[in-house]
């Protein structure tokens, strides 16, 4: 079965650049930065799935499961830190995030 991989790579590249541009344009909003990082993770996962299917290999699919697990835990920890930060400072502005340094 022959598939053309270019349209799939174009979708993944588009999602990746949406994440990069989102970080560059919305660097003041912490929630949007976390969301854009998740978009970048998803574009990498799309590439792994596409190439795994294209090359008929199972390793890429296993890496996708691992990366999704790590991304989910990263999101949960980031949101927990943001909730605690909001409780203390009543703001989620990136201007005051330097206060999180130890």
N, C-alpha and C positions, 0 to 999 in steps of 0.2 A: 504494500500500500504506500503510495507516494503522496506526500503532502508538501505544500509550499510553505516554507517557514517564514518567509519575509513578512506577510501580514501580521503574524503573531509577534514577531520581533518589533514591528512598528507599534503595535498596541503596548507592548512592554516598555519601549522607549518613550512613548507618549506619557505613560503613567509615571515613569521615572522623572521626566523633565517637569511634569506638573508638580511633583514633590519637591524638586530642586527650586523651581521658581516660587513655589509657595513658601519655602523657607526664606528665600531671598527677599520676598516682598512683605512677608508677615512676621518679621523677626521680633516684633513687639509683643505678639500674642503667644503665650506659652502653649495654649491648647492647640492652636493651628500648627505650631512647630512640631508638636508630638504627632499630630495627624499626618503631616507631610512626611515625617520620618517613617510612619507606617506605610504610606504610599510607596516610598522607596523600597521598603522591605517586600511589599507585594509585587513590585515590578521585578525584583530579583527572583522571587518565587515563580512568577510567570515564566521567566527565562529558563529556570531549572526544569519546570514541567514541560515546556515546549521542546527543549533539547533532549530531555529524557525520553519523551515520546518519539521524537525524530530519530534518535540513535537506538531506540528500543533497549533502553537501559533502566534498571530499577533504582539505581543509586541516587539519581536526581530527585526522584519522588520521596525517597527517605530523607534527603536533606531538606526538602520542603516541609515535611512534618516537623523536623527538628527546628527549622527556622521559624515556623509559625508558633511553636511552643515558646521559643525564646522571645519572639516579638510580643506575644500575649503577656508574658510575665513582665517584660519591659514596660508595656503600657500600664499594667496594673500598678507596678511600683511607681512609675512617673505620676500617675493620677493620684496615688496615695500621698506622695510628697507634695503635690500641688494642693490637695485638700488641706493638709496640715499647714502649708505656707499661707493659704488663704485665711485659715482660722486665726493665724497670728497677725498677719499684716493687712487683712481685708482688701487685698489687691492681688492681681495676677500679672502685674506689669513686669516686663523683662528688665526694666531699669533698676529694680531693687533686688534682682536675683543674686547679685554679688554678696548679699548678706548670708547666703547659704554656705559660703566657704567656712571651713572648720577653724 
